[in-house]
Amino acid sequence: MDLIKIGIIGAGGMASYHVKGFTQAGANVIAMADADISRARAFAASWGIPKTYAGLGEMLKGSPELDAVSVITPNKFHKPLVIEALEGGKHVYCEKPPALNGAETAAMLEASKKAGRRLMFNFNNRARPEAQAMVNYIRGGKAGRINSAQAVWIRRAGIPGFGGWFTAKALSGGGAMIDLPHMLDLALYFMDYPEPDYLLGTAYYDFMDNKAFKGPWGIPDSAKGVTDVESSCHAMLTFKSGQVLMIRSSWAEMNERETAAVTFQGTRAGGKIERLFAVDGIDETSADICRIFTEEGGNQVDLAIKTPKDESMGRIANAANFINSLTKKEKPLNTPEEALVLMKIIDALYKSAASKKPVQIK
Ligand SMILES: NC(=O)c1ccc[n+]([C@@H]2O[C@H](COP(=O)([O-])OP(=O)(O)OC[C@H]3O[C@@H](n4cnc5c(N)ncnc54)[C@H](O)[C@@H]3O)[C@@H](O)[C@H]2O)c1
């Protein structure tokens, strides 16, 4: 089979991980597009990508041999670009969050079905070695039934720029919750994506005008830009199966340090996977934890699963999985049907926060 040819749209912070993952799986990255052509050219020059374009339309026309397109733009552009690429007959890999909301994600799912092309998202945390080790443990039946789980991504001072696209709801869809959907997705993955029932949640807007809470990365501040999204969200989600999930996401809260974790409690074992980040870019300590809590022979037992370190948090492995799913070497690590469930949960969280009432998810 010929090598998969892929083009990337959006030369921002995530593009290098996509290139590394696609090429690791044997694909050829042949085109780079960015609305700012100078960014496309600079990126293409440093990664040896032969063709550059100022937009997806130009790229589809100029490089008709493309098999697939990768979308790495601000969230507002995911839906139109993904649908245009699918309708152009390309398989599509798209950054998280899938789109601004569930309705857009449903339209993207429909477009992929209609075109008969793969649509996969960058829920990179599923591809982390410790997440794969944990899911194998769970799918092997060793955890029993997962009754409850907690999905947490908290930052102390991690607002990704003031007035840039991340903080403008019209461009991003929301703040900490929609930007950090990874642990919610991972908890749902561990629980085997049960059908959601009710959600009760809150959102807070503290520190969104306080430069002391800006992250050490992200995009530059824009004095003319809008800042109208939440800094943190907390919610409780029940499932029709009787399971329950607590959700907590923040860009800025009075926390000890940045951590991303899923903990769960099963009838045979509980578990935890956690990334402790270097403290807001200042401290050098960082750790990946993968532990099982169980009972054996009348004793309470803790197990530590040892896996290789992956500084990229699965970003390279997930992009490689997309290519390997096209060449039928691997199953895709996520589906657009799951993405739709995730986005309906995020919609419900914003709705519940605004109405102060529980929301039934249909
Ligand atoms: N998976 C992860 O860990 C992770 C981390 C950071 C960001 N992201 C996601 O990646 C996406 C991009 O984020 P980023 O940090 O790279 O943003 P960024 O602002 O650094 O880069 C976005 C690029 O897209 C270009 N662009 C904007 N609109 C365009 C359009 N319509 N057509 C072509 N190019 C366009 C911009 O010129 C810019 O170069 C977002 O969806 C974000 O949520 C994912």
The ligand as a Gaussian input file, in Angstrom:
#p B3LYP/6-31G(d) Opt

LIG

0 1
 N       -4.228000      18.064000      22.658000
 C       -3.579000      18.982000      23.343000
 O       -2.870000      18.702000      24.292000
 C       -3.728000      20.430000      22.945000
 C       -2.908000      21.429000      23.531000
 C       -3.051000      22.753000      23.091000
 C       -3.989000      23.076000      22.133000
 N       -4.795000      22.083000      21.599000
 C       -5.817000      22.402000      20.596000
 O       -5.174000      22.706000      19.344000
 C       -5.942000      23.676000      18.631000
 C       -5.042000      24.834000      18.248000
 O       -4.453000      25.350000      19.410000
 P       -3.029000      26.056000      19.362000
 O       -2.578000      26.215000      20.776000
 O       -2.148000      25.349000      18.377000
 O       -3.478000      27.477000      18.769000
 P       -2.579000      28.592000      18.106000
 O       -3.356000      29.854000      18.200000
 O       -1.180000      28.512000      18.634000
 O       -2.490000      28.147000      16.557000
 C       -3.593000      28.085000      15.733000
 C       -3.133000      28.340000      14.282000
 O       -4.268000      28.218000      13.434000
 C       -4.236000      29.263000      12.457000
 N       -5.626000      29.466000      12.007000
 C       -6.635000      30.051000      12.675000
 N       -7.773000      29.960000      11.961000
 C       -7.478000      29.320000      10.821000
 C       -8.247000      28.924000       9.700000
 N       -9.557000      29.160000       9.625000
 N       -7.611000      28.302000       8.681000
 C       -6.295000      28.066000       8.758000
 N       -5.515000      28.389000       9.802000
 C       -6.116000      28.998000      10.840000
 C       -3.622000      30.449000      13.193000
 O       -3.071000      31.392000      12.290000
 C       -2.560000      29.755000      14.063000
 O       -1.315000      29.649000      13.403000
 C       -7.103000      24.074000      19.558000
 O       -8.270000      23.377000      19.191000
 C       -6.637000      23.638000      20.930000
 O       -7.708000      23.317000      21.799000
 C       -4.663000      20.806000      21.986000

